[in-house]
Amino acid sequence: MIDYELLMPAGDLEKMKYAFAFGADAVYLGIPKFSLRARENGFKTLGQVAEAIDYAHAIGKKVYVTANILPHNSKVAPCIEHIGKTLDLCRPDAWIMSDPGLIMLMRAEHPDEAIHISVQANTVNYASAQFWRDMGAGRIILSRELNVREIKEIRGAVGEMELEAFVHGAICIAYSGRCLISTYLTGRDPNQGTCTNSCRWRYKLFRKETPQEEYVPLKDQFYIEESERPGELLPIDEDENGAYLMNARDLCVIEHLDELHAAGVNSFKVEGRTKSVYYVAMIARAYRRAIDDLKAGRSFDPGNLADIFATSNRSLTAGFIHGDPGPTGLKYDSSGSQAGSHRFTGIVCLYDPSAKMMEVAPRNPIRKGAGYELCRPDGDRRIVVAELFDAEGEPVDQIHGGMPFCRIPVDEDPGQFAVLRERLED
């Protein structure tokens, strides 16, 4: 049984490599068409999935493949067939699944494959956990809505079965992601992998008698009263930005890993297959350091929060681990992410030791004379861009994000997986 596993998202092959370089023990990725990130999945072909698994196994890491849609009749046979084609090319370390019917067929046709029960299965009690264990699952990804006491009770009921819990990333307003808001508003079903994140959208309240084109934001407190609960008024605040009624804050449990592990969690999971390479690298490094401190018996180091705050987020919450967060779990003022302390500036592609020059693929503007941080798995290094050259080798004062690459002189090799970032003004 594994212990203290850091499990990171892999939206594509590049992100997977950075996740491993910055400390992940394992990643999860989706097979084409049958994971819940179908629209944004960077693994478009089974060949790409096989390449990722070969890379991971070559460096002693693990890959878990998601096939966690809730399929209608027309998708059941194609999904099982697709899994079979995947197994013809490669062997994932486990399959993440949620639908009981697919799991039944998987056990019948591929009995030797390890199955992890997806968070989409909404496992919130020990009886469900025992059911999945008896069905042959090797791991359960616990519902986000559980507290530490409940997790401990589940651990006591399932013995040595592995338990996985989300510790960082976006939270759906729906129960562990089982949502239909996007379906109703856009026709894109989150449970088939095509969520439009409708819960993040901005909504406005209108007085019934006021035409929309003459709308003026409500100046006084507005209430909703549910018909079966007269007198129980639910306040809704609205300002010039609108009202955000379903917009959950982002999860961050890095300061409480000791509690989760003591309760029986083996694997700490980070959400974010659609996030950037920079996000994957910084969050992996932060949690890697925190987990290593935990394993060594050291108390939590607040310095591990620096990389967390260096990435954008919707403001952070510890979720349900200490009980229902109530209103503090929601963000009412904006659906967008707030900037972190740093801006992701670029990826170091290669280093020419003879010219003492690194090539950088810019993600945001890079300016001559400005200071930046080179972030590596083992630490950071401050540099000043004394000179800056474009892809043709011509000196320039600034390079914009999205351009092919630029060259920056540095006196030592920053390493294969370095990223460049800029500290924002306080």
Phi, psi and omega in degrees: 000133179288164177211145178059035182283135170258115184249117185249156176283150175230096180285336175202180185296319180298313180298323178299315181297319178291324177301314179294317183298326183265009167127358181292143172271332182207161174229162171237142181215164185254141171282151181305136171080337191236022171245173183270018171231045186298323184286326185253008185292121179281350177265093187274337183230160176293332176298322177292323176297316180297319179299318180296316181293320177299317179298313182298314182293330179294334180251015175077025180251174184240154177229126174251129185257129181271130171223061195249024173291162172256091194281142167282173186309318186293344183257352185296303181296316178300325180294313179296321178296319180295321177299317178299319178294323177297317181292339175291336184257329187201171181233097173298159178283337175192163176247132177264116186224156182230332185278124182301323180294315177297321179296319177301313180294322178298316180295326181286318187268333181223068189295341182271354182281135177285137181238129172252130182280119185297155173301336178296343178283351175058051178282111184235005180213164185292329181294318176297319179298317178296322177301310181294323176299315181290338175280355176102005178289144180265344182207149173241130172269109190290151175301143177294342186274012181267147172261173186299319180298317180294322177297318179298321178294320177295317177303318180294337183268342186246005177063235186273004178301140181285140176240135181238142180221142174290136179237349184202145173120188185294148177241133176279148175291334179282169182289108181049034174093353180281091190236150176235003182301313180299322179298313182295320187274328188232348184083005179258118188273117177301329183280359172246007174095016184234037181299139176256009180057045182299335180292344179271350185291160177270133179238148177240148178263139180237141169288140186303324185273357184263119176301143185302323184290345178254019187296136172234130181306141180298134183266336181251173181294136178247142183234153170246136176238124180278137191300328182274357182228063182300137180092345177268097186268130179256115183284144173233120179266138177219137174234198182295345178272352183101194180236134179246099191268340189230019192266095183286146172291168177275146180281139172209112184240021185301330181279355185236020180299327179298320179293318179295318180293320178296331179282346176120009180281128179266324188235128180259117189251135178252134176274154172138044179292342179263000182280173186279167173303319181298314177303311181301315182295311185290318180291321177298316182295318180299312182287328177299314180295319180294320179293319178297321176297318179298314180299325183275000179081014178271148178289163183298134178263115180302339177297340178291347179281345185302315180289332175297311183285350178279353178250155179288154180200169178266028191072154197248150177217152175277005176068222188260005190296336176250014181120175181300122182286346180061214182300336181292346179276354182247154179246115190262351189259339184196147177270346182280168177274144174273146184295146173279186180287345182228157174250130176294122188252325181179170178247130176283118185272317179198169181227132177258103184293330180291322179266354185049055186223133175252146175261133184234131171273109187286141174249340175214169183303140173241128187241139175297135179090351182272157178262143181220169175243130171270114183259123178238165179305329184263000179150183184244157177222130180277132176227157171243130181281088181290325177223153182216130183233143178279185184297336178270001179087009180274138178293136180222163178267339182203145174239137181264152177299143180096347176287159188305302176189167174223170180241136180227128179288132170219149189274355176215156182295120180286351180099166188292328188241040179276145172236155182251136177219159181237131177287131179277155179293141177289000000 
